[in-house]
Amino acid sequence: MPKKILVVEDDVGISKLLKLHLNDLSYEVVIIGDGENGLQLGRQTDFDLIILDLMLPGLDGLEVCRRLRNASINTPILMLTAKSSELDRVLGLELGADDYLTKPFSFKELQARVKAIFRRIELSIKTSEQPVTDNITVNDLVIEPSSRNVTVAGNKVVLTATEFDLLLHFARNPGRVYNRTQLLDKVWGYGHDGYEHTVNSHINRLRKKIEKDPANADYIFTVWGIGYKFNEHHIGQAAQNNKLKSSYDFR
């Protein structure tokens, strides 16, 4: 079945071009021109991706994103933002968007981003289906690669697909320091100057979900001036076994 994409964009010209270029990749595209109807359709219909403009009439894209995530709709979200709206980009990522593109953008770049999102999801599914099913346990944190479940102190943590991929990549490489460019390449599947906010915001969201005190992390540490690393201490035996196997690589 073709991938199904919801585009929430009020600019008719842009939405038509989006549909044209996404149809070229054999994706099925549904266009909605306002936030209220986009939110409703995003809740009621299973999409493989939501492309969400932030500047929408009525309910804006930030609010649509927030309500979708609050409703436990974890469909990947690619935001479209204005070049000058850096604060909105950060807020959108903090609210649960997976990635963003800044207008004006090339449609080749859009196609590349969409393909990268789908490739990452497909690879993560294939990885979870492999016989390597050892769980990773660090203190109260348990990561189950086969089911893509995460618990902290026995309580289930709801993560988006990208959040899970980022956490699993860290946990399978404890103690290794990654800068933002490396994480963009390993987890998102591309490197692009100026998109470091994507990494920062996802790590901030992960910390809010898995850390007792996000300001004093137990799991994902900041290595000042370089990047981030995962707690290399108290790794469960399953994680030690995983380190001997192939790493979680989203190329």
C-alpha positions, 0 to 999 in steps of 0.5 A: 500500500502507498504511504498516506500523508496528510498535508495541513497547509492553507496556501493553495499554491503550496499545497498543490505543489506539495501534492504534486511532488509527493504524488511523484513518489507514489505517496497518497496525499490528503490536503486540508486547509485549516488547523481545526479540520487537520486536527480532526482528520489527524485524530480520526485517520491513520496517516504515515506522516503529517506535514503541518504548516505553523501559520494556519487560520483559526487553530495554528500549527503549534496547537494542532501539534500539541493536541495531537501529541496530547491525544497520543497520536504519534504519527511523525510530524514534519513542520513547515515554518517561516524563515524568521520564526526560530522560536516557533520552530523550537516550540514545535519541536518541543511540542512533539514535531519530528522535523521541520523545513524552513520556507522557502524550501526546495521540493527536492529537499522536501522529498528527501526529508519525507523519504528519510522519515519513512526510511528511518521508520522502516529500518526501526521496524526491521530492527525490532523484528530481528532476533536480537531482543535483549532488553536494555536496563539502566537503573529504573529505565527499561528499553524493549527493542522488540516491542519498542516499549520504554518504562521508568520505574515500571511506568510506561513512557509514551515516545514518538518514533523518533524519540524512541530511535534516538533513545535506543541509539544512545542506549546501544552506544553507552559512553560514546559522545555524539555531536548534533551533526552525528546524531542528525546523520545517525538517527534522522538520516541526514546532516544539515547545517542549521537544523541542530534545534531538531536534536536539542529539542528531542533530547529535551523532550526525552529528558522530560519523559525519562529523567526524574530531574531533567536538569540533573540527568541520570541517563542522557548527559551533556558533554559541554562544548561537544554534544551528548552521551548515554550513561555508561554505568550500571548497564544491564547485561543485555545492553553489554550483549547488544554492544557486541552486535551491530549498532543501531544505524539509520543511514 
